[in-house]
């Protein structure tokens, strides 16, 4: 039997699958990063599992997270999505997703990719935290505060330091799997021979 993170409810198979396959794995694909940013911003004030259950709804509502298509969405789209029960029907969060797509594109234009911009905050190397108990789980960090502040300056909404830290965990900028969790070392081993800078500069 595998030992998994203390926070995980192992009675929920979809939650287990997310933990075992995605959480903490380094992501360099901009569309995937935009998906995580959108889902994390939608989570504000809610549980992650609530958003995870609606992930397919978000993919359908926001053009499979095609950044350019989302940035082109209109007020009419916002009103339409306010009737869509497959996502969180919060007008400010829906509008923020469109706004964030526009800001995301500006970063791509400036840096070449959002991934290149994002990974600079950890010097292109995942941070591996030592997690022995529930009390060891960080909810924010100096880096997430700096990252969130820069995102806000660039026009992003619903992305404070705690939300940004959750994003960093999700896309592997930090590895916050428990030390006893089987995934912690698996993820470290998966990129042992990968040149992050080379990937980010392709």
Buried (B, 14 or more C-beta within 10 A) or exposed (E): EEEBBBBBEEEBEEBBEBBBEBBBBBBBEBEBBBBBBBBBBBBBEEEBBEBBBBBEBBBEBBBEBEBEEBBEBEEEBBEEBEEBEBBBEBEEBBBBBBBBBBBBBEBBEEBEBBBBBBBEBBEBEBBBBEBEEEEEBBEBBEBBBEBBEBBBEBEBBBBBBBBBBBBBBBBBBBBBBBBEBBBBEEBBEEBEEEEBEEBBEE
